[in-house]
């Protein structure tokens, strides 16, 4: 299976990973053959990319957690954020006691979900991230929070955090953007560049989220530190307090990396997500500026930038498919050449870890067979 922009998907391919609507219902089930009409309808629902299975990429890649647990987590985060949104937007004021009871119920549900996610990931300690999460545009914020928690947990396990630390990390990551409920939606969803006043509003969301949560004893001080500090940068240029590396909590340093990686690789209404390798290169390039060196080293050990089944363009002019990951150096996988000098190749195998004369120039999204046909027709 491979992640492909919808406009590059050849009708007749099969969907390899189910997609869900804003209510967590299956919109299109795994295994469905993709027709032109289905692809148009999916795009109307705000999906810009899909995981497909075709003749080049038939191996299935499992998610880090069960799909039903992921959807349950998204629903739980949505409920918790929505609890604050409803009184704020509609103006309904409930009795203080009833409000506190309801808040504790939502928080308990979110904590139980966090514990379940921790248990699932702990069972697979050596796991690496090789999928980009496909999000509904309507559920982006909630799905983003869940994925940031998963990415952070994978790194936290690599760093040797114990179960209690991992749960605090997961809760803080799932709530890291709760302060955005105080930011006007027209600012959050603006497609163009933010003006200075709008950016100031965005910069306040970590502080506002922290202030709202600081007196809720069920949320640990460590989880609240994530909410407050996840936009701080190790060189002191972050917000809201401009903290330098030694003042930023390690949990917040982890979540900062997961937050940026998931945001960069996610499709948004105004742009398609970056390929994992490009997002990874951005994060590596921001070491000791935005991100902590040790945390980035942990991150790159756990992310697979070119999953099995990815079609890639090589510097020697060939198109190849990734057939094996070199776990000691994921940026240099083992590949099988399928196209050489515009001719179908003999399935030569190249281990890029051992052959440094060849580099990966980029991901090939278009079906090579389609490109050959277009050339023959003069397009």
Secondary structure, 3 states (H helix, E strand, C coil): CEEEEHHHCCCCCEECCCEECCCCCEEECCCCECCHHHHHHHHHCCCCEEEEEECCECCCCCCCCCHHHHHHHHHHHHHHHHHHHHHHHHCCCCCHHHHHHHHHHHHHHHHHHHHHHHHHHHCCCCCCECCCCCCCHHHHHHHHHHHHHHHHHHHHHHCCCCHHHHHHHHHHHHCCCHHHHHCCHHHHCCCCCCCHHHHHHHHCHHHHHHHHHCCCCCCCHHHHHHHHHCCCCCECCCCCCCCEHHHCCHHHHHHHHHHHHHHHHCCECCECCCCHHHHHHHHHHCECCCECHHHHHHHHHHECCCCCCCEEEECCCCEEEEEECCCCCCCCCEEEEEEECCEECCCCEEECCCCCCCCEEEECCCCHHHHHHHHHCCC
